[in-house]
Amino acid sequence: MSYDFTVPAARLAAHPQDKSMVDLPNPYAPPTATVADVGDHAGPYTRLAERGTRLGAFIIDGLLMLLLLLLLAPAMLAGMVLGGVGGTADATIPSIFVWVEVHPIAGLLVFFAVNGYWLHTRGQSVGKRLLKIRIVRSTGERATLSRIIFARYLPTQAVGMVPVIGMLYPLIDILFIFGDSRQCLHDRIADTIVVKD
């Protein structure tokens, strides 16, 4: 009994009629699978906005809202004081509680008065527009205004008005951005992502 220890290519060259060695896979050959680069995918996750850019847009929006609310605060404060029964100091205490509950709602109304058009047409607030990022669905489609209002911003405002939980929610919301999808909790609730424009 004899064994042929020659390599298959050499044996095939010596015996061209023996095709049995051609079909055997070489266990030492490099992989032949085609692997696409990350940039080859057209999905929305390849264009996710950077965390720092999102923070910058949030700061710009927050400063703009602070400025606008400070401009509106004297009128609201005057309404609280003058709205008290008889103008006494005791009558203003319920007005202060009303202010604490109305302030987030007023802030949300001012936010949508300033940003509503851009949120509807482009998925951008003033800060997002300046930093060239926008809100879209996680599938890459345009996020509707109703989704942005009722699923993204309104739940956040509602939870923010709950005592104790309202103070913890912003921290929890922000910490979610450190996941691979870079989605905050409000993004996950609304099924949205923020992408480069």
PyMOL commands that set and color helices and strands:
alter all, ss='L'
color gray80, all
select helices_A, chain A and resi 8-14+38-40+44-47+51-82+85-87+89-122+126-130+145-160+165-178+185-190
alter helices_A, ss='H'
color red, helices_A
select strands_A, chain A and resi 133-137+192-196
alter strands_A, ss='S'
color yellow, strands_A
deselect
rebuild
show_as cartoon
